[in-house]
Amino acid sequence: MGKKIVVITGSPRKNGNSFAMTDAFMKAAEEKGHTVKRFDAAMKNVGGCHACETCFKSGKACSFDDDFNTIAPAIMEADAVVFTMPVYWYSIPAQVKGVIDKLFSFCVAGKDIAGKECALITCCEEDDMSVMDGVRIPVERSAALLKWKMVGEVLVPGVLNTGDIEKTDGCKKAAALAEKF
Ligand SMILES: Cc1cc2nc3c(=O)[nH]c(=O)nc-3n(C[C@H](O)[C@H](O)[C@H](O)COP(=O)(O)O)c2cc1C
């Protein structure tokens, strides 16, 4: 049966490498009958967590009203959440880190969001796979804490410029990731 998949991207480059993989994943997932909702964090306004712990008290996920409040309901009703992003300074780009930080709202408010599936698509310039640890490990550990099951990862090193992803099998692997749901 088709699943509800939320895709959260983190690159500001519309024609970039992670977006190309995102598109390949989404196309394959939709062809399989899944419903995919995409949020491009870098084109949205999502700030960091203020740790005020007033989450959901006014009905909205975050009291500091920003675009996370449109993403939160989609996450709550999703069967799966897929993060796609490049590596920035050995870490998660700020644009999508805001979304990840605000997942804390579900914990604070005691919302039951356990049992979802999760996956990661990421890439970086350097050739060393460990460069992606700064994205991979926080996503894996956050998923574990939320009781989400990691079903797959596409980790592509050696891509710098727009279009470099076409010289790799990244998009093929991103499309194959759709088989895991
Ligand atoms: C601000 C910034 C920081 C980056 N930091 C790293 C890094 O630490 N290691 C690395 O290998 N590549 C780094 N890169 C390169 C990107 O990860 C790489 O170009 C990637 O393919 C970009 O993906 P995109 O086209 O989806 O935006 C950085 C790029 C930018 C813009």
The ligand as a Gaussian input file, in Angstrom:
#p B3LYP/6-31G(d) Opt

LIG

0 1
 C       29.029000      26.325000       2.913000
 C       29.549000      25.066000       2.310000
 C       30.283000      24.176000       3.090000
 C       30.750000      22.976000       2.561000
 N       31.453000      22.127000       3.369000
 C       31.916000      20.953000       2.858000
 C       32.664000      20.052000       3.669000
 O       32.888000      20.283000       4.867000
 N       33.146000      18.921000       3.100000
 C       32.916000      18.614000       1.778000
 O       33.390000      17.581000       1.313000
 N       32.176000      19.437000       1.006000
 C       31.675000      20.591000       1.508000
 N       30.932000      21.444000       0.714000
 C       30.638000      21.040000      -0.678000
 C       29.232000      20.475000      -0.860000
 O       28.945000      19.467000       0.078000
 C       29.110000      19.910000      -2.268000
 O       29.373000      20.924000      -3.203000
 C       27.759000      19.287000      -2.535000
 O       27.814000      18.575000      -3.752000
 C       26.669000      20.348000      -2.608000
 O       25.433000      19.738000      -2.767000
 P       24.211000      20.522000      -3.461000
 O       24.603000      20.710000      -4.907000
 O       23.052000      19.634000      -3.282000
 O       24.053000      21.815000      -2.753000
 C       30.481000      22.649000       1.217000
 C       29.744000      23.548000       0.424000
 C       29.293000      24.744000       0.956000
 C       28.484000      25.683000       0.091000

